[in-house]
Amino acid sequence: MKVQVNGTTYDIDIVSQKIRVNDTELAARINEEEEITLGQDTYYLDFVQEGDEGQPSLMIINGMTYLVSKSSFGYKQLKDVKAPISGKVKDVFVELGSKVKEGQIIVIIEAMKMEIQIKSPSAGTIKEIKACKDQPIKTGDIVVSFE
């Protein structure tokens, strides 16, 4: 399976208690509901918010924020990018009609004293912008729409 984390794609295979990431095999163990050990490193899940179907999930691991999404070969381009968390729009980096690349920062949302970068899930043209600077935003609100 392919997993995208903050715009970087990883090939992942899970075999028993081992996980293969980009051809590197690691021992994997879930110690508790909020603790995962990969190889010699332990990671603490501080916060997880599942994304709606087709939307990335938000994870805070060891204090760092990650947007995680799973892709498959049956991928189709998303028409709407939705806010993964409630907060305040800190900045918008696109304009109507902008052509964006996959992984390009579209919007930054400030939530829980952190900045969450919302990146384009694919290349495309911005059809509509529904978020503006300093606007409050709720989980699931549409941020931008693609043509």
C-alpha positions in Angstrom: 0.0 0.0 0.0 1.1 3.6 -0.5 0.8 6.0 2.4 1.4 9.7 2.1 2.6 11.7 5.1 2.9 15.5 4.8 3.3 15.2 1.1 5.9 12.4 1.0 4.8 9.0 -0.3 5.9 5.7 1.3 5.5 2.1 0.1 4.4 0.1 3.1 3.9 -3.7 3.5 2.8 -5.2 6.9 3.9 -8.7 7.5 3.2 -10.2 10.9 5.0 -8.0 13.4 7.3 -6.5 10.8 6.7 -3.5 8.6 8.5 -2.8 5.4 8.8 0.9 4.5 10.4 1.7 1.1 12.2 -1.7 1.2 13.5 -1.2 4.8 12.2 -3.8 7.2 11.5 -2.8 10.8 10.1 -4.7 13.8 6.8 -3.1 14.7 4.9 -3.4 18.0 1.9 -1.5 19.4 2.8 -1.3 23.1 -0.4 0.5 24.1 -3.2 2.2 22.3 -1.1 5.4 22.1 2.4 4.0 21.8 4.1 2.3 18.7 7.6 0.9 18.5 9.3 0.8 15.1 12.8 -0.8 15.2 14.5 0.8 18.2 12.3 4.0 18.2 9.1 4.5 20.2 6.5 7.0 19.1 3.7 8.4 21.2 0.4 9.3 19.6 -0.7 12.5 21.2 -3.7 13.1 19.0 -5.5 11.3 16.1 -8.4 12.6 14.1 -9.6 10.3 11.4 -10.3 12.0 8.0 -13.5 11.4 6.2 -13.4 9.1 3.2 -10.8 10.3 0.8 -9.5 12.9 3.2 -6.2 12.7 5.2 -6.2 11.9 8.9 -4.4 14.3 11.3 -1.9 12.7 13.7 0.2 14.3 16.3 3.2 12.1 17.1 5.8 13.1 19.6 4.5 16.6 19.4 4.9 16.8 15.6 1.8 17.3 13.3 1.3 14.9 10.3 -1.4 14.6 7.7 -1.6 10.9 6.7 -3.5 9.5 3.8 -3.7 6.1 2.2 -3.8 5.8 -1.6 -4.6 3.0 -3.9 -4.3 2.3 -7.6 -8.0 3.2 -8.0 -7.1 6.9 -7.2 -9.3 9.6 -8.5 -8.5 13.3 -8.1 -10.3 15.0 -5.2 -12.5 17.9 -6.2 -12.6 19.4 -2.7 -9.9 19.8 0.0 -11.4 19.8 3.5 -10.1 21.1 6.8 -8.8 18.1 8.8 -9.2 20.0 12.1 -11.1 23.0 13.5 -9.1 26.2 14.1 -8.4 29.5 12.4 -7.1 30.1 8.9 -3.7 31.7 9.3 -2.8 32.1 5.6 -4.0 31.2 2.1 -1.3 30.6 -0.5 -3.5 30.2 -3.7 -5.7 32.4 -5.8 -8.7 31.6 -8.0 -7.4 29.9 -11.2 -4.0 29.1 -9.7 -2.3 26.0 -11.0 -0.9 24.0 -8.1 1.5 21.0 -7.9 0.9 17.9 -5.7 2.2 18.7 -2.2 2.1 22.5 -2.7 0.9 24.3 0.5 -2.6 25.7 -0.1 -3.6 26.9 3.4 -2.2 27.0 6.9 -4.6 26.4 9.8 -3.7 27.3 13.3 -5.2 24.9 15.9 -4.2 24.0 19.4 -1.2 26.4 19.3 0.1 24.6 16.2 0.2 25.4 12.5 -1.1 22.7 10.2 -0.1 22.9 6.6 -2.8 21.8 4.1 -1.1 20.6 1.0 -2.6 19.9 -2.5 -3.3 16.2 -2.8 -2.6 16.4 -6.6 -1.8 18.8 -9.4 -4.7 20.9 -10.6 -6.3 24.3 -11.0 -8.1 26.1 -8.2 -11.8 26.5 -9.1 -13.0 28.0 -5.8 -11.5 29.2 -2.5 -13.8 29.0 0.5 -11.3 29.9 3.2 -9.8 33.3 3.9 -7.2 34.6 6.3 -8.2 34.9 10.0 -11.5 33.1 9.3 -12.5 30.4 11.9 -12.9 27.0 10.2 -14.4 23.7 11.4 -13.4 20.1 10.7 -14.7 19.0 7.3 -15.3 22.6 6.0 -14.2 22.9 2.3 -11.0 24.9 2.0 -10.6 24.9 -1.8 -12.2 23.2 -4.8 -10.4 22.0 -7.9 -11.7 22.2 -11.5 
